[in-house]
Amino acid sequence: MNSGWHKKYPDKMQVFSTLENDTAKFHFPGFHPDAIDWLLQNRPKIHGIGVDTPSTDFGQSKDFQTHRKLAAGGKYGLENVANLDAIPESGATIYTLPYKLTNGTGAPVHIIASWPKGGKQLEDFSSYVDLTHPFGLNTIYWVGNPPFEPKILRADSSFGFWYASSAFCAAEHGGTHIDAPRHFSKTGAYVADIPVDRLVGPAVVIDISKRAAQDRDTAVQVSDLEAWEERNGRIPRGAIVLMNSGWTRKYPNRLEVFGTLESNTSLFHFPGFSANASLWLVSNRPTIAGIGVDVPSLDVGQSVGAPTHRTVLPRNLYGLENVANLNLLPESGATLIVLAYRLANGTGAPAYVVGKIPYVVSSSNHLYFISWMYIIVLIQTLLASHLV
């Protein structure tokens, strides 16, 4: 639902029409319960609905009827979605990647929309691979960061119907997450400042898993990058270069991941990008968007002084750490979609990462990818706290 409400955000008076917390005084648009009944009965294959207001129910609704009907139908709702006036009424694809919370009743979400040039949508034969570890009590955080802390706010039927909502406290750098340039650069971009077109790009997978199985301290070398290019051609503009070490199978066993249960970084043993490989990338392939690993750090566990971080991030490139399931991606041909928790002034943030693999079909004895040109438009994630 595009009501134009995103233009009022984050002015609470404009959004709710009151500064009080009395829901009886809320006035904003939403979905009428009858509209939900129609959708569920006539369009049962929809995934969910979304609004640019604080609730899928309109402000003067009673008893969360729209929420309850959606939940009963197994559908989800998106709230406080921005910039809906920027996308066409049909033909666009919406990517909705929330903070992947274990036992979460809701979560902040980064949303983008894409549509083909010319406005006509093609049937998408692609498959999608989830490359994100869930966030919860088992999430691995870097040394010095507090653990994930969930808090149940309500989970009962005291309203006369079931209602559940929770809060959480989490550090920026843990689980599957993004390192913003600001993490190692005083003038680098924060998470919320990374352009959306740099968060979607070709996935370049460097597989060192066989080597890593024999040597926990191995690293991506320049020779690995050159060998990839010999097989697949030059690393493309906007690519995210990913190391697959096979470490995803060890997560979240801290001993297996770090090689120790102690917090002494000198005892850490896991693969990463060598300093030479990182320097080669930023020097010879400067148009990449970033790099990623399936381990807790871009640098190898035994590195000193974080040379890869200090080489890559100050070039206004980003890093992805603890990426899952990279073994399920081909070494070339996939598209990576990186939707991070869009933190203002964030040096890092949890990220939902997905790999899109195009389906190869045969026609007239030629192979080609079912794909199209995307125009990517950011739908800003709005992270305001609200009841629903």
N, C-alpha and C positions, 0 to 999 in steps of 0.2 A: 504494500500500500504506500503510494507516494502522496502524502498530504501536504508536502512542503514544509513539514515541521522541523526538518534538520537545520533550516535557516535560523530557527529560534534557539537551537542548542549552543552553549550550555546554560543559557539564561533560564533558571528554574521558574521564575515568574512567568516567562513567556511559554515555557514548555507545559507547565501544570496549570497555569492561570491562577496560581496561589502560591504563597510561600509557606503555608501551613502544611502539616503532615496529615491533615484530615482528608481521607480519600473521597469523602462525600463532596468536596469542593474541587475535585479534579475535573478539568475540562480539556479533552483532546480527542482526536479521532482514533478509530480502531476498526476491527472487524466485528460486525454484528453476528451474534450466535447463529442466526438464520443463514448467513452467508457460509458459515463453517459447515452447517448441516448440508447445504447444497454441494459444497466442495467434496465432502466425505461421501455423499451419496452418488454424485455424478462424475467426480474426478478423483476416485479413490487412490490413484497411483501417484498423486503428488507426494513430495517428501515433507513439505511444511509450508508455512507462510511467514511473511516478514512485514514489519512496519517501521516507519521512521519516528515513532512516538515511544513513550516509556513502557507501553503495554500492548499486547495484541488485542486485549479488550479495550473498548473506548472508555474514556475517563469516567463517565457516569454509569457504567455498567455495574451490575451487582453479582457478587459471588463468583467472579472469574469464569463465567460460562464459556467464553471462547477458549480460555486455557484448558478448561476441563474437557471440552469436546475434542480439542486437539489431542490431549493426552490419551483420552479413551480411544481415539482413532490411530494412535501410534505415530503421530506427526509432531514435528518440532516447530518452535516459533523463534523468530529473530526480532529483536527489539532495538530501538535507537539506531537503526541503519541510516547511514548518511548518503547524500548525493544520488538518491534514487531518480531525481529529475535529470540526471546525466545519461541514463541508459534508455534504450528504446523500449516501447511497450511489449515488443516481442523480438525474438531472434537472439537474445543475449543468453550466455551461460553464466550461472552464479557459482562461484567457488566459496564454500562456507567451511572454514577450518577453525574449530574452536580450540581453546586450551584443553588438552586431552586429560581431563580430570577423572581419576578413579573415584567411583561413587559420586560423581558430580551431578547435581540436579539442574545445573546451568553452568555457563562458563563464558568469560570474555571471548570474543571471536574476531578474527580478521577476515574480512569479506572482500572479494574482488569480483568484478563483472567483466566478461569479454564477449565481443561479438565480431563476426567477420567483416572485412571491408566490403561494402556494397549492401550490407544489411541482411543478406540471406544466410541462414544457418544451415550447415550441412549436418547430416547424421554423423554422430561421433561414435566411431567403432573402437575408440581407445580403451585400454584397460588401465586401472589405477592401482598403485601400490602404496600402502600406508608405510611411511618411513619414520614414524614417531613413536617413541616409548610413552606409555601412560604416565601421568603425574600423580603421585600419591606418596604414601609413607615409605615406599621402597625406592623412590627417586634418588639417583646419585647426584650429589652436589660436590663442587670443587672445594678443596680445603679452605676453611675460614668462612664458608657460607652456612647459614643456619639451615636445618632440615625443613622439609615441607610440613606445615602445620595446618591441618583441617579443623574446622569448628562447625558443628551442626547448629544452626540457628533455630530451626523448627522442622519437625517431622512428625506430624500428628493429624488428627481429624477434628481438632477443636473448633474449626470454622463450620463444621457440618459436612465437610468434604476433606479429602486428603490434600495436604499442602506441605511441601518440603523445600527448604532453602538452607544453604550453607555458606560459610565464608572460609577463606584460606589465607595463609601468609606464606610467601615463597620468595626465595632469592632469585635474582636475575639469571645467574649462571649455574644451571643444573638441568638434568634430564636432556631431552632433545631441545636445543636452544640455539639462538643466534648470538654471535659476538658482533656488536656494532663497531664501526671504526673508532668510536669514542672510547672504547674499552682500552685501547693502547695508543690513542692519539688525542692530545689536548684540544685539537681543533677539528677532530673527526665528527662525522654525523652520528647523531643518536639514532636509536631504533626507529622512532616515529618519523625520522627524516629520510630514511632510505627510500628512494623512488620505487614505486610499485613495479615498474618495468624491469627493475634489477632483481626482483624477487621471483620472476618467472624466466627460465632460460634453459638452454640445452644442458643435459646432465652428461658430464664426462666422468666415467667411472674407471678409476685406476685400481685394478685388482691385485693386491699383494698378499691375499689370504694364505696361499700355500707357503710363502716365505715366512709370514707372521706365525704360522702354526709351528714353525721350527725355531723362530727367533723373536721373542717378545719385543726386542729393542730395534727391530728393523724399521725402515722408513721409506717413504716414497722418494725416489732419487730422480735426477734429471733423465737418466737412461729409461726410467719407466714412462716418463712423459713423452720422450722421443719415440719409444716403441709404440705407444698408443697412437701417435700421429702417423707412424709408418703404416699402421693397420687401417686407420679411420680418416686420415687427412688432418689438416690443421685444426687445432682447438678453436671452436667458433666464438665469435663475438657474443658477449653476454652469458657465456657458459659458467656453470658452477662445477668446479673440478673436485671430485669426490674420491676419497680413499676408502676402499673396501678391504678391511683387514680380517673380516670374519668375526670381529669382536661383538657383534650384535648378539651372538649366541651366549656370550658370557654375562650379559646385562640381565638383572641388576645385582648379580653376585659381586660384591665389592672386592673380595679377595681375587676373584678371577679377572676382574676388570683392571684393577690397579697393580695386582701382583703382591699386595700387602694389605693388612687391615690397619696399619699405622697411618698417621697423617703426615709423616715425614716424606716430603716430595722426592728426596734423594733415593727413596726406596721404590719409587714408582717405575713400573716396567710395562709399557704399552707402545704400539707403533704410532706414527704420525708423519707429517711432512718434514723432510730434512730442510735445513736452512738453505742449502744449495738449490733444491727443487723450488722452494718458495721464491727465492731470488730470480731463478730462471723464468718462472711464470710472470712475475710482475715486470720483468725486464723485456721479455720476448712475447708475451701474450697479455699485454696490459689492459685489453678490453674485456677480460673476464669479469664476472660480477663478484665472485668469491670462491672460497674453497670449503670443503666439508669433510668430516671424518666420523667414523663410527666408534670413536673412543672419547674420553673425557676432555681431550685437549688437541688443538691443531698441532702442537709440538709433541715430539716423542717424549715418553715418560722420563727419560734420563737426560733430557735437554736442560741447559742452564741458561737462565736469562730470557726465556721465551722468544728465541730468535724468529720463529715463523710468525708468531703474533706481531712482533715488532716490524717485520718485513711487509706483511700483507695488509694489516688493518690501517696503518698510516697512509696507504695509497687509496683510502676511502673504499676499500673492498671489505666484505664481511666474511665471517667464518661461521660454520655450522658444526656443532659438536654433539656427540651421542646420537647420531643419525642411525635409525634402525633399518634393517632389512635391505641393505644395499646389495646384498647378494642376489636379490630378486630383480635388479635392474640390468638391462643389457649395457655393455661398456659404451655404447653410443646409440643415438636415436631416440632416447627418452627425453621428456621435458620435466624439469623440476619446478614444483610450485612450493614456495616458502612463505607461509603466512604466519608471521610472528605476532605475539601479543604486542600491540602497538603502543609501547610505553613512551610517553613524553619524557625526555631527559633520561631515557634508559640506555645503559651501556651494554645491555644484553636483555634477552627476554625469552621465555618459553616459546617454542615454535611448533606449529603443525606443518610437517613436511610431507608432500605427496609426490610420487613419481607417476607421470603420465606416459604410457607406452602406446604408440600408434600401432594399429593393426595393419599388417602388410598384406595386400591383396594382389592378385595377378590379373592383368588385363592386356590382351594382344601381345602375350609373351614378354611383357614388361612388368617389373615390380615397382610399386609406388606406395607412398604413405597416404592414408586418408588424413588430411590435415587441412588447415586453413590459416589465413593471416589473421592475427588477433589485434584488435585495438583493446588495450588494457586500461581500464578506468578504475581508479581507487574508490572503493566505498569505505570511507574512514570508519574504523571501529570506535564506537563511543563507549567509554568504560564507566559511565556514571553509575553510582549505586542507586538501586530502586527496589521496591518491594517485590516486583514480579520479574 
